[in-house]
Amino acid sequence: MLSIEMKILICFVWAFIVFFITALIIGAERKSQWFQKRRKYSWFNRRGIISEVLHFGYPKTKEGYGITGVMALAIGIVSYAICQL
């Protein structure tokens, strides 16, 4: 039986994997077409290289909403399965 901390860690790692694989599959061009990123950046919200790959922004097209829904569903299913352990 897994501890609650381990379950939370597994959920975070799974979410990271889902974001990373999705970003690789759809590519930077489609990601910029389907999602809107913040236009103004300050010193507090600048991102690094890995964060830029994982940052989608908010959906602006139906494809963006679909990708967001699929990612949320994948993370939710695995989170639910882990909580049942």
PDB file of N, CA, C and O in Angstrom, chain B, residues numbered from 101:
ATOM      1  N   MET B 101       0.844  -1.182   0.000  1.00  0.00           N
ATOM      2  CA  MET B 101       0.000   0.000   0.000  1.00  0.00           C
ATOM      3  C   MET B 101       0.887   1.241   0.000  1.00  0.00           C
ATOM      4  O   MET B 101       1.854   1.327   0.757  1.00  0.00           O
ATOM      5  N   LEU B 102       0.547   2.196  -0.853  1.00  0.00           N
ATOM      6  CA  LEU B 102       1.335   3.414  -0.996  1.00  0.00           C
ATOM      7  C   LEU B 102       0.889   4.473   0.006  1.00  0.00           C
ATOM      8  O   LEU B 102      -0.290   4.571   0.347  1.00  0.00           O
ATOM      9  N   SER B 103       1.845   5.252   0.464  1.00  0.00           N
ATOM     10  CA  SER B 103       1.505   6.363   1.354  1.00  0.00           C
ATOM     11  C   SER B 103       0.878   7.483   0.535  1.00  0.00           C
ATOM     12  O   SER B 103       1.007   7.514  -0.688  1.00  0.00           O
ATOM     13  N   ILE B 104       0.206   8.391   1.209  1.00  0.00           N
ATOM     14  CA  ILE B 104      -0.457   9.506   0.527  1.00  0.00           C
ATOM     15  C   ILE B 104       0.564  10.391  -0.182  1.00  0.00           C
ATOM     16  O   ILE B 104       0.286  10.921  -1.258  1.00  0.00           O
ATOM     17  N   GLU B 105       1.739  10.551   0.415  1.00  0.00           N
ATOM     18  CA  GLU B 105       2.776  11.367  -0.218  1.00  0.00           C
ATOM     19  C   GLU B 105       3.249  10.747  -1.522  1.00  0.00           C
ATOM     20  O   GLU B 105       3.467  11.454  -2.506  1.00  0.00           O
ATOM     21  N   MET B 106       3.407   9.435  -1.534  1.00  0.00           N
ATOM     22  CA  MET B 106       3.842   8.749  -2.740  1.00  0.00           C
ATOM     23  C   MET B 106       2.778   8.833  -3.831  1.00  0.00           C
ATOM     24  O   MET B 106       3.106   8.979  -5.008  1.00  0.00           O
ATOM     25  N   LYS B 107       1.512   8.740  -3.448  1.00  0.00           N
ATOM     26  CA  LYS B 107       0.430   8.874  -4.422  1.00  0.00           C
ATOM     27  C   LYS B 107       0.429  10.259  -5.057  1.00  0.00           C
ATOM     28  O   LYS B 107       0.251  10.388  -6.268  1.00  0.00           O
ATOM     29  N   ILE B 108       0.626  11.289  -4.246  1.00  0.00           N
ATOM     30  CA  ILE B 108       0.671  12.655  -4.768  1.00  0.00           C
ATOM     31  C   ILE B 108       1.864  12.832  -5.696  1.00  0.00           C
ATOM     32  O   ILE B 108       1.744  13.451  -6.753  1.00  0.00           O
ATOM     33  N   LEU B 109       3.007  12.295  -5.309  1.00  0.00           N
ATOM     34  CA  LEU B 109       4.202  12.388  -6.145  1.00  0.00           C
ATOM     35  C   LEU B 109       3.987  11.689  -7.486  1.00  0.00           C
ATOM     36  O   LEU B 109       4.379  12.220  -8.525  1.00  0.00           O
ATOM     37  N   ILE B 110       3.380  10.526  -7.476  1.00  0.00           N
ATOM     38  CA  ILE B 110       3.114   9.795  -8.712  1.00  0.00           C
ATOM     39  C   ILE B 110       2.164  10.592  -9.600  1.00  0.00           C
ATOM     40  O   ILE B 110       2.344  10.626 -10.817  1.00  0.00           O
ATOM     41  N   CYS B 111       1.161  11.230  -9.013  1.00  0.00           N
ATOM     42  CA  CYS B 111       0.230  12.051  -9.799  1.00  0.00           C
ATOM     43  C   CYS B 111       0.941  13.235 -10.445  1.00  0.00           C
ATOM     44  O   CYS B 111       0.674  13.553 -11.604  1.00  0.00           O
ATOM     45  N   PHE B 112       1.838  13.892  -9.716  1.00  0.00           N
ATOM     46  CA  PHE B 112       2.592  15.007 -10.285  1.00  0.00           C
ATOM     47  C   PHE B 112       3.510  14.543 -11.413  1.00  0.00           C
ATOM     48  O   PHE B 112       3.604  15.197 -12.452  1.00  0.00           O
ATOM     49  N   VAL B 113       4.176  13.427 -11.208  1.00  0.00           N
ATOM     50  CA  VAL B 113       5.065  12.902 -12.242  1.00  0.00           C
ATOM     51  C   VAL B 113       4.256  12.508 -13.476  1.00  0.00           C
ATOM     52  O   VAL B 113       4.681  12.765 -14.603  1.00  0.00           O
ATOM     53  N   TRP B 114       3.104  11.892 -13.275  1.00  0.00           N
ATOM     54  CA  TRP B 114       2.254  11.509 -14.396  1.00  0.00           C
ATOM     55  C   TRP B 114       1.780  12.746 -15.154  1.00  0.00           C
ATOM     56  O   TRP B 114       1.774  12.741 -16.385  1.00  0.00           O
ATOM     57  N   ALA B 115       1.385  13.801 -14.451  1.00  0.00           N
ATOM     58  CA  ALA B 115       0.959  15.035 -15.115  1.00  0.00           C
ATOM     59  C   ALA B 115       2.103  15.621 -15.939  1.00  0.00           C
ATOM     60  O   ALA B 115       1.882  16.077 -17.061  1.00  0.00           O
ATOM     61  N   PHE B 116       3.317  15.615 -15.399  1.00  0.00           N
ATOM     62  CA  PHE B 116       4.486  16.096 -16.127  1.00  0.00           C
ATOM     63  C   PHE B 116       4.690  15.281 -17.399  1.00  0.00           C
ATOM     64  O   PHE B 116       4.955  15.846 -18.461  1.00  0.00           O
ATOM     65  N   ILE B 117       4.568  13.970 -17.302  1.00  0.00           N
ATOM     66  CA  ILE B 117       4.740  13.100 -18.466  1.00  0.00           C
ATOM     67  C   ILE B 117       3.677  13.384 -19.518  1.00  0.00           C
ATOM     68  O   ILE B 117       3.983  13.447 -20.709  1.00  0.00           O
ATOM     69  N   VAL B 118       2.431  13.556 -19.088  1.00  0.00           N
ATOM     70  CA  VAL B 118       1.342  13.844 -20.026  1.00  0.00           C
ATOM     71  C   VAL B 118       1.594  15.165 -20.743  1.00  0.00           C
ATOM     72  O   VAL B 118       1.445  15.239 -21.963  1.00  0.00           O
ATOM     73  N   PHE B 119       1.974  16.214 -20.006  1.00  0.00           N
ATOM     74  CA  PHE B 119       2.253  17.508 -20.628  1.00  0.00           C
ATOM     75  C   PHE B 119       3.404  17.400 -21.622  1.00  0.00           C
ATOM     76  O   PHE B 119       3.319  17.933 -22.729  1.00  0.00           O
ATOM     77  N   PHE B 120       4.474  16.718 -21.239  1.00  0.00           N
ATOM     78  CA  PHE B 120       5.656  16.620 -22.079  1.00  0.00           C
ATOM     79  C   PHE B 120       5.368  15.836 -23.358  1.00  0.00           C
ATOM     80  O   PHE B 120       5.737  16.278 -24.446  1.00  0.00           O
ATOM     81  N   ILE B 121       4.719  14.691 -23.244  1.00  0.00           N
ATOM     82  CA  ILE B 121       4.412  13.879 -24.424  1.00  0.00           C
ATOM     83  C   ILE B 121       3.439  14.605 -25.350  1.00  0.00           C
ATOM     84  O   ILE B 121       3.586  14.555 -26.571  1.00  0.00           O
ATOM     85  N   THR B 122       2.457  15.272 -24.776  1.00  0.00           N
ATOM     86  CA  THR B 122       1.512  16.028 -25.592  1.00  0.00           C
ATOM     87  C   THR B 122       2.211  17.150 -26.339  1.00  0.00           C
ATOM     88  O   THR B 122       1.939  17.374 -27.518  1.00  0.00           O
ATOM     89  N   ALA B 123       3.107  17.855 -25.666  1.00  0.00           N
ATOM     90  CA  ALA B 123       3.855  18.931 -26.320  1.00  0.00           C
ATOM     91  C   ALA B 123       4.711  18.398 -27.455  1.00  0.00           C
ATOM     92  O   ALA B 123       4.821  19.040 -28.499  1.00  0.00           O
ATOM     93  N   LEU B 124       5.320  17.234 -27.266  1.00  0.00           N
ATOM     94  CA  LEU B 124       6.132  16.646 -28.324  1.00  0.00           C
ATOM     95  C   LEU B 124       5.280  16.181 -29.505  1.00  0.00           C
ATOM     96  O   LEU B 124       5.679  16.332 -30.660  1.00  0.00           O
ATOM     97  N   ILE B 125       4.120  15.620 -29.216  1.00  0.00           N
ATOM     98  CA  ILE B 125       3.265  15.093 -30.280  1.00  0.00           C
ATOM     99  C   ILE B 125       2.680  16.219 -31.133  1.00  0.00           C
ATOM    100  O   ILE B 125       2.726  16.146 -32.361  1.00  0.00           O
ATOM    101  N   ILE B 126       2.134  17.251 -30.504  1.00  0.00           N
ATOM    102  CA  ILE B 126       1.466  18.289 -31.307  1.00  0.00           C
ATOM    103  C   ILE B 126       2.450  19.288 -31.900  1.00  0.00           C
ATOM    104  O   ILE B 126       2.136  19.926 -32.906  1.00  0.00           O
ATOM    105  N   GLY B 127       3.622  19.443 -31.312  1.00  0.00           N
ATOM    106  CA  GLY B 127       4.629  20.335 -31.868  1.00  0.00           C
ATOM    107  C   GLY B 127       4.392  21.796 -31.510  1.00  0.00           C
ATOM    108  O   GLY B 127       3.306  22.183 -31.079  1.00  0.00           O
ATOM    109  N   ALA B 128       5.424  22.585 -31.698  1.00  0.00           N
ATOM    110  CA  ALA B 128       5.378  23.995 -31.311  1.00  0.00           C
ATOM    111  C   ALA B 128       4.452  24.810 -32.204  1.00  0.00           C
ATOM    112  O   ALA B 128       3.788  25.732 -31.731  1.00  0.00           O
ATOM    113  N   GLU B 129       4.402  24.479 -33.486  1.00  0.00           N
ATOM    114  CA  GLU B 129       3.578  25.261 -34.410  1.00  0.00           C
ATOM    115  C   GLU B 129       2.085  25.114 -34.112  1.00  0.00           C
ATOM    116  O   GLU B 129       1.365  26.109 -34.018  1.00  0.00           O
ATOM    117  N   ARG B 130       1.622  23.864 -33.963  1.00  0.00           N
ATOM    118  CA  ARG B 130       0.210  23.660 -33.644  1.00  0.00           C
ATOM    119  C   ARG B 130      -0.121  24.137 -32.240  1.00  0.00           C
ATOM    120  O   ARG B 130      -1.229  24.608 -31.983  1.00  0.00           O
ATOM    121  N   LYS B 131       0.841  24.014 -31.331  1.00  0.00           N
ATOM    122  CA  LYS B 131       0.611  24.502 -29.970  1.00  0.00           C
ATOM    123  C   LYS B 131       0.378  26.015 -29.986  1.00  0.00           C
ATOM    124  O   LYS B 131      -0.482  26.515 -29.261  1.00  0.00           O
ATOM    125  N   SER B 132       1.127  26.733 -30.794  1.00  0.00           N
ATOM    126  CA  SER B 132       0.940  28.185 -30.867  1.00  0.00           C
ATOM    127  C   SER B 132      -0.346  28.550 -31.593  1.00  0.00           C
ATOM    128  O   SER B 132      -0.907  29.616 -31.343  1.00  0.00           O
ATOM    129  N   GLN B 133      -0.824  27.694 -32.484  1.00  0.00           N
ATOM    130  CA  GLN B 133      -2.097  27.948 -33.166  1.00  0.00           C
ATOM    131  C   GLN B 133      -3.289  27.675 -32.263  1.00  0.00           C
ATOM    132  O   GLN B 133      -4.284  28.397 -32.317  1.00  0.00           O
ATOM    133  N   TRP B 134      -3.199  26.655 -31.443  1.00  0.00           N
ATOM    134  CA  TRP B 134      -4.337  26.199 -30.659  1.00  0.00           C
ATOM    135  C   TRP B 134      -4.408  26.814 -29.273  1.00  0.00           C
ATOM    136  O   TRP B 134      -5.472  26.806 -28.655  1.00  0.00           O
ATOM    137  N   PHE B 135      -3.291  27.352 -28.763  1.00  0.00           N
ATOM    138  CA  PHE B 135      -3.239  27.895 -27.410  1.00  0.00           C
ATOM    139  C   PHE B 135      -2.697  29.316 -27.438  1.00  0.00           C
ATOM    140  O   PHE B 135      -1.855  29.654 -28.270  1.00  0.00           O
ATOM    141  N   GLN B 136      -3.187  30.141 -26.524  1.00  0.00           N
ATOM    142  CA  GLN B 136      -2.741  31.529 -26.399  1.00  0.00           C
ATOM    143  C   GLN B 136      -1.882  31.673 -25.151  1.00  0.00           C
ATOM    144  O   GLN B 136      -2.306  31.329 -24.048  1.00  0.00           O
ATOM    145  N   LYS B 137      -0.668  32.184 -25.338  1.00  0.00           N
ATOM    146  CA  LYS B 137       0.218  32.413 -24.202  1.00  0.00           C
ATOM    147  C   LYS B 137       0.109  33.857 -23.741  1.00  0.00           C
ATOM    148  O   LYS B 137      -0.442  34.706 -24.442  1.00  0.00           O
ATOM    149  N   ARG B 138       0.626  34.119 -22.584  1.00  0.00           N
ATOM    150  CA  ARG B 138       0.660  35.463 -22.024  1.00  0.00           C
ATOM    151  C   ARG B 138       1.513  36.358 -22.921  1.00  0.00           C
ATOM    152  O   ARG B 138       2.560  35.940 -23.416  1.00  0.00           O
ATOM    153  N   ARG B 139       1.058  37.580 -23.123  1.00  0.00           N
ATOM    154  CA  ARG B 139       1.795  38.499 -23.988  1.00  0.00           C
ATOM    155  C   ARG B 139       2.831  39.314 -23.231  1.00  0.00           C
ATOM    156  O   ARG B 139       3.895  39.620 -23.771  1.00  0.00           O
ATOM    157  N   LYS B 140       2.537  39.664 -22.004  1.00  0.00           N
ATOM    158  CA  LYS B 140       3.457  40.488 -21.220  1.00  0.00           C
ATOM    159  C   LYS B 140       4.196  39.607 -20.220  1.00  0.00           C
ATOM    160  O   LYS B 140       3.578  38.876 -19.446  1.00  0.00           O
ATOM    161  N   TYR B 141       5.502  39.683 -20.242  1.00  0.00           N
ATOM    162  CA  TYR B 141       6.328  38.948 -19.302  1.00  0.00           C
ATOM    163  C   TYR B 141       7.087  39.933 -18.431  1.00  0.00           C
ATOM    164  O   TYR B 141       7.604  40.942 -18.910  1.00  0.00           O
ATOM    165  N   SER B 142       7.144  39.627 -17.168  1.00  0.00           N
ATOM    166  CA  SER B 142       7.944  40.430 -16.246  1.00  0.00           C
ATOM    167  C   SER B 142       9.036  39.535 -15.663  1.00  0.00           C
ATOM    168  O   SER B 142       9.163  38.369 -16.036  1.00  0.00           O
ATOM    169  N   TRP B 143       9.788  40.072 -14.784  1.00  0.00           N
ATOM    170  CA  TRP B 143      10.863  39.315 -14.156  1.00  0.00           C
ATOM    171  C   TRP B 143      10.324  38.134 -13.362  1.00  0.00           C
ATOM    172  O   TRP B 143      10.987  37.101 -13.268  1.00  0.00           O
ATOM    173  N   PHE B 144       9.124  38.271 -12.787  1.00  0.00           N
ATOM    174  CA  PHE B 144       8.552  37.228 -11.930  1.00  0.00           C
ATOM    175  C   PHE B 144       7.998  36.039 -12.701  1.00  0.00           C
ATOM    176  O   PHE B 144       7.978  34.928 -12.172  1.00  0.00           O
ATOM    177  N   ASN B 145       7.554  36.236 -13.918  1.00  0.00           N
ATOM    178  CA  ASN B 145       6.927  35.120 -14.626  1.00  0.00           C
ATOM    179  C   ASN B 145       7.692  34.686 -15.876  1.00  0.00           C
ATOM    180  O   ASN B 145       7.096  34.125 -16.796  1.00  0.00           O
ATOM    181  N   ARG B 146       8.977  34.932 -15.922  1.00  0.00           N
ATOM    182  CA  ARG B 146       9.797  34.418 -17.018  1.00  0.00           C
ATOM    183  C   ARG B 146       9.963  32.914 -16.859  1.00  0.00           C
ATOM    184  O   ARG B 146       9.957  32.397 -15.742  1.00  0.00           O
ATOM    185  N   ARG B 147      10.110  32.222 -17.967  1.00  0.00           N
ATOM    186  CA  ARG B 147      10.212  30.769 -17.951  1.00  0.00           C
ATOM    187  C   ARG B 147      11.548  30.317 -18.518  1.00  0.00           C
ATOM    188  O   ARG B 147      12.175  31.013 -19.317  1.00  0.00           O
ATOM    189  N   GLY B 148      11.967  29.132 -18.084  1.00  0.00           N
ATOM    190  CA  GLY B 148      13.169  28.520 -18.609  1.00  0.00           C
ATOM    191  C   GLY B 148      12.860  27.678 -19.831  1.00  0.00           C
ATOM    192  O   GLY B 148      11.741  27.703 -20.342  1.00  0.00           O
ATOM    193  N   ILE B 149      13.845  26.935 -20.300  1.00  0.00           N
ATOM    194  CA  ILE B 149      13.686  26.136 -21.521  1.00  0.00           C
ATOM    195  C   ILE B 149      12.657  25.029 -21.325  1.00  0.00           C
ATOM    196  O   ILE B 149      11.769  24.855 -22.160  1.00  0.00           O
ATOM    197  N   ILE B 150      12.765  24.284 -20.240  1.00  0.00           N
ATOM    198  CA  ILE B 150      11.827  23.187 -19.993  1.00  0.00           C
ATOM    199  C   ILE B 150      10.423  23.724 -19.742  1.00  0.00           C
ATOM    200  O   ILE B 150       9.443  23.134 -20.197  1.00  0.00           O
ATOM    201  N   SER B 151      10.320  24.817 -19.038  1.00  0.00           N
ATOM    202  CA  SER B 151       9.009  25.399 -18.756  1.00  0.00           C
ATOM    203  C   SER B 151       8.328  25.886 -20.027  1.00  0.00           C
ATOM    204  O   SER B 151       7.106  25.790 -20.143  1.00  0.00           O
ATOM    205  N   GLU B 152       9.089  26.404 -20.975  1.00  0.00           N
ATOM    206  CA  GLU B 152       8.497  26.844 -22.238  1.00  0.00           C
ATOM    207  C   GLU B 152       7.944  25.667 -23.031  1.00  0.00           C
ATOM    208  O   GLU B 152       6.911  25.793 -23.688  1.00  0.00           O
ATOM    209  N   VAL B 153       8.622  24.529 -22.973  1.00  0.00           N
ATOM    210  CA  VAL B 153       8.130  23.340 -23.677  1.00  0.00           C
ATOM    211  C   VAL B 153       6.819  22.874 -23.048  1.00  0.00           C
ATOM    212  O   VAL B 153       5.893  22.484 -23.759  1.00  0.00           O
ATOM    213  N   LEU B 154       6.741  22.914 -21.730  1.00  0.00           N
ATOM    214  CA  LEU B 154       5.562  22.408 -21.020  1.00  0.00           C
ATOM    215  C   LEU B 154       4.426  23.416 -20.928  1.00  0.00           C
ATOM    216  O   LEU B 154       3.299  23.038 -20.610  1.00  0.00           O
ATOM    217  N   HIS B 155       4.693  24.678 -21.195  1.00  0.00           N
ATOM    218  CA  HIS B 155       3.675  25.721 -21.055  1.00  0.00           C
ATOM    219  C   HIS B 155       2.801  25.756 -22.305  1.00  0.00           C
ATOM    220  O   HIS B 155       3.297  25.972 -23.411  1.00  0.00           O
ATOM    221  N   PHE B 156       1.506  25.544 -22.127  1.00  0.00           N
ATOM    222  CA  PHE B 156       0.576  25.576 -23.241  1.00  0.00           C
ATOM    223  C   PHE B 156      -0.146  26.913 -23.331  1.00  0.00           C
ATOM    224  O   PHE B 156      -0.443  27.369 -24.435  1.00  0.00           O
ATOM    225  N   GLY B 157      -0.436  27.549 -22.215  1.00  0.00           N
ATOM    226  CA  GLY B 157      -1.276  28.734 -22.218  1.00  0.00           C
ATOM    227  C   GLY B 157      -2.721  28.306 -22.041  1.00  0.00           C
ATOM    228  O   GLY B 157      -2.999  27.252 -21.468  1.00  0.00           O
ATOM    229  N   TYR B 158      -3.636  29.123 -22.532  1.00  0.00           N
ATOM    230  CA  TYR B 158      -5.039  28.731 -22.450  1.00  0.00           C
ATOM    231  C   TYR B 158      -5.554  28.455 -23.854  1.00  0.00           C
ATOM    232  O   TYR B 158      -5.098  29.077 -24.813  1.00  0.00           O
ATOM    233  N   PRO B 159      -6.512  27.518 -23.988  1.00  0.00           N
ATOM    234  CA  PRO B 159      -6.981  27.137 -25.323  1.00  0.00           C
ATOM    235  C   PRO B 159      -7.753  28.270 -25.995  1.00  0.00           C
ATOM    236  O   PRO B 159      -8.513  28.992 -25.350  1.00  0.00           O
ATOM    237  N   LYS B 160      -7.542  28.411 -27.311  1.00  0.00           N
ATOM    238  CA  LYS B 160      -8.271  29.432 -28.058  1.00  0.00           C
ATOM    239  C   LYS B 160      -9.031  28.855 -29.248  1.00  0.00           C
ATOM    240  O   LYS B 160      -9.775  29.582 -29.906  1.00  0.00           O
ATOM    241  N   THR B 161      -8.861  27.565 -29.539  1.00  0.00           N
ATOM    242  CA  THR B 161      -9.604  26.914 -30.615  1.00  0.00           C
ATOM    243  C   THR B 161     -10.234  25.635 -30.092  1.00  0.00           C
ATOM    244  O   THR B 161      -9.964  25.201 -28.972  1.00  0.00           O
ATOM    245  N   LYS B 162     -11.086  25.035 -30.931  1.00  0.00           N
ATOM    246  CA  LYS B 162     -11.724  23.782 -30.493  1.00  0.00           C
ATOM    247  C   LYS B 162     -10.696  22.665 -30.337  1.00  0.00           C
ATOM    248  O   LYS B 162     -10.863  21.791 -29.486  1.00  0.00           O
ATOM    249  N   GLU B 163      -9.639  22.681 -31.142  1.00  0.00           N
ATOM    250  CA  GLU B 163      -8.578  21.692 -30.979  1.00  0.00           C
ATOM    251  C   GLU B 163      -7.871  21.868 -29.638  1.00  0.00           C
ATOM    252  O   GLU B 163      -7.535  20.888 -28.973  1.00  0.00           O
ATOM    253  N   GLY B 164      -7.649  23.122 -29.245  1.00  0.00           N
ATOM    254  CA  GLY B 164      -7.028  23.413 -27.957  1.00  0.00           C
ATOM    255  C   GLY B 164      -7.871  22.924 -26.800  1.00  0.00           C
ATOM    256  O   GLY B 164      -7.356  22.347 -25.842  1.00  0.00           O
ATOM    257  N   TYR B 165      -9.187  23.161 -26.893  1.00  0.00           N
ATOM    258  CA  TYR B 165     -10.073  22.662 -25.848  1.00  0.00           C
ATOM    259  C   TYR B 165     -10.100  21.138 -25.818  1.00  0.00           C
ATOM    260  O   TYR B 165     -10.178  20.538 -24.746  1.00  0.00           O
ATOM    261  N   GLY B 166     -10.036  20.510 -26.990  1.00  0.00           N
ATOM    262  CA  GLY B 166     -10.011  19.053 -27.049  1.00  0.00           C
ATOM    263  C   GLY B 166      -8.744  18.481 -26.432  1.00  0.00           C
ATOM    264  O   GLY B 166      -8.805  17.519 -25.666  1.00  0.00           O
ATOM    265  N   ILE B 167      -7.595  19.065 -26.762  1.00  0.00           N
ATOM    266  CA  ILE B 167      -6.321  18.610 -26.192  1.00  0.00           C
ATOM    267  C   ILE B 167      -6.326  18.797 -24.684  1.00  0.00           C
ATOM    268  O   ILE B 167      -5.875  17.919 -23.948  1.00  0.00           O
ATOM    269  N   THR B 168      -6.834  19.938 -24.219  1.00  0.00           N
ATOM    270  CA  THR B 168      -6.903  20.201 -22.780  1.00  0.00           C
ATOM    271  C   THR B 168      -7.785  19.157 -22.086  1.00  0.00           C
ATOM    272  O   THR B 168      -7.436  18.648 -21.021  1.00  0.00           O
ATOM    273  N   GLY B 169      -8.918  18.848 -22.697  1.00  0.00           N
ATOM    274  CA  GLY B 169      -9.811  17.844 -22.125  1.00  0.00           C
ATOM    275  C   GLY B 169      -9.192  16.458 -22.074  1.00  0.00           C
ATOM    276  O   GLY B 169      -9.346  15.743 -21.083  1.00  0.00           O
ATOM    277  N   VAL B 170      -8.495  16.075 -23.134  1.00  0.00           N
ATOM    278  CA  VAL B 170      -7.852  14.759 -23.169  1.00  0.00           C
ATOM    279  C   VAL B 170      -6.749  14.671 -22.117  1.00  0.00           C
ATOM    280  O   VAL B 170      -6.612  13.651 -21.442  1.00  0.00           O
ATOM    281  N   MET B 171      -5.955  15.750 -21.978  1.00  0.00           N
ATOM    282  CA  MET B 171      -4.897  15.740 -20.961  1.00  0.00           C
ATOM    283  C   MET B 171      -5.500  15.646 -19.561  1.00  0.00           C
ATOM    284  O   MET B 171      -5.015  14.877 -18.731  1.00  0.00           O
ATOM    285  N   ALA B 172      -6.553  16.420 -19.293  1.00  0.00           N
ATOM    286  CA  ALA B 172      -7.195  16.383 -17.982  1.00  0.00           C
ATOM    287  C   ALA B 172      -7.795  15.008 -17.712  1.00  0.00           C
ATOM    288  O   ALA B 172      -7.725  14.506 -16.590  1.00  0.00           O
ATOM    289  N   LEU B 173      -8.385  14.401 -18.738  1.00  0.00           N
ATOM    290  CA  LEU B 173      -8.964  13.068 -18.585  1.00  0.00           C
ATOM    291  C   LEU B 173      -7.888  12.023 -18.287  1.00  0.00           C
ATOM    292  O   LEU B 173      -8.079  11.170 -17.421  1.00  0.00           O
ATOM    293  N   ALA B 174      -6.767  12.081 -18.992  1.00  0.00           N
ATOM    294  CA  ALA B 174      -5.678  11.126 -18.757  1.00  0.00           C
ATOM    295  C   ALA B 174      -5.120  11.267 -17.347  1.00  0.00           C
ATOM    296  O   ALA B 174      -4.871  10.269 -16.670  1.00  0.00           O
ATOM    297  N   ILE B 175      -4.925  12.501 -16.906  1.00  0.00           N
ATOM    298  CA  ILE B 175      -4.408  12.729 -15.553  1.00  0.00           C
ATOM    299  C   ILE B 175      -5.440  12.286 -14.517  1.00  0.00           C
ATOM    300  O   ILE B 175      -5.078  11.692 -13.502  1.00  0.00           O
ATOM    301  N   GLY B 176      -6.707  12.564 -14.758  1.00  0.00           N
ATOM    302  CA  GLY B 176      -7.763  12.180 -13.827  1.00  0.00           C
ATOM    303  C   GLY B 176      -7.925  10.683 -13.687  1.00  0.00           C
ATOM    304  O   GLY B 176      -8.123  10.183 -12.580  1.00  0.00           O
ATOM    305  N   ILE B 177      -7.845   9.956 -14.797  1.00  0.00           N
ATOM    306  CA  ILE B 177      -7.995   8.502 -14.756  1.00  0.00           C
ATOM    307  C   ILE B 177      -6.867   7.861 -13.951  1.00  0.00           C
ATOM    308  O   ILE B 177      -7.107   6.995 -13.109  1.00  0.00           O
ATOM    309  N   VAL B 178      -5.643   8.293 -14.217  1.00  0.00           N
ATOM    310  CA  VAL B 178      -4.510   7.719 -13.487  1.00  0.00           C
ATOM    311  C   VAL B 178      -4.568   8.116 -12.013  1.00  0.00           C
ATOM    312  O   VAL B 178      -4.262   7.301 -11.143  1.00  0.00           O
ATOM    313  N   SER B 179      -4.957   9.356 -11.724  1.00  0.00           N
ATOM    314  CA  SER B 179      -5.082   9.790 -10.332  1.00  0.00           C
ATOM    315  C   SER B 179      -6.135   8.974  -9.590  1.00  0.00           C
ATOM    316  O   SER B 179      -5.928   8.582  -8.441  1.00  0.00           O
ATOM    317  N   TYR B 180      -7.250   8.722 -10.239  1.00  0.00           N
ATOM    318  CA  TYR B 180      -8.301   7.913  -9.631  1.00  0.00           C
ATOM    319  C   TYR B 180      -7.806   6.485  -9.381  1.00  0.00           C
ATOM    320  O   TYR B 180      -8.053   5.909  -8.321  1.00  0.00           O
ATOM    321  N   ALA B 181      -7.108   5.924 -10.368  1.00  0.00           N
ATOM    322  CA  ALA B 181      -6.597   4.549 -10.211  1.00  0.00           C
ATOM    323  C   ALA B 181      -5.585   4.475  -9.075  1.00  0.00           C
ATOM    324  O   ALA B 181      -5.568   3.498  -8.327  1.00  0.00           O
ATOM    325  N   ILE B 182      -4.753   5.481  -8.937  1.00  0.00           N
ATOM    326  CA  ILE B 182      -3.758   5.476  -7.860  1.00  0.00           C
ATOM    327  C   ILE B 182      -4.430   5.610  -6.497  1.00  0.00           C
ATOM    328  O   ILE B 182      -3.992   4.991  -5.527  1.00  0.00           O
ATOM    329  N   CYS B 183      -5.481   6.406  -6.419  1.00  0.00           N
ATOM    330  CA  CYS B 183      -6.184   6.562  -5.139  1.00  0.00           C
ATOM    331  C   CYS B 183      -6.866   5.277  -4.705  1.00  0.00           C
ATOM    332  O   CYS B 183      -7.104   5.080  -3.513  1.00  0.00           O
ATOM    333  N   GLN B 184      -7.181   4.407  -5.638  1.00  0.00           N
ATOM    334  CA  GLN B 184      -7.814   3.154  -5.304  1.00  0.00           C
ATOM    335  C   GLN B 184      -6.833   2.123  -4.756  1.00  0.00           C
ATOM    336  O   GLN B 184      -7.249   1.097  -4.218  1.00  0.00           O
ATOM    337  N   LEU B 185      -5.533   2.386  -4.889  1.00  0.00           N
ATOM    338  CA  LEU B 185      -4.528   1.441  -4.388  1.00  0.00           C
ATOM    339  C   LEU B 185      -4.429   1.482  -2.883  1.00  0.00           C
ATOM    340  O   LEU B 185      -3.632   0.750  -2.296  1.00  0.00           O
TER     341      LEU B 185
END
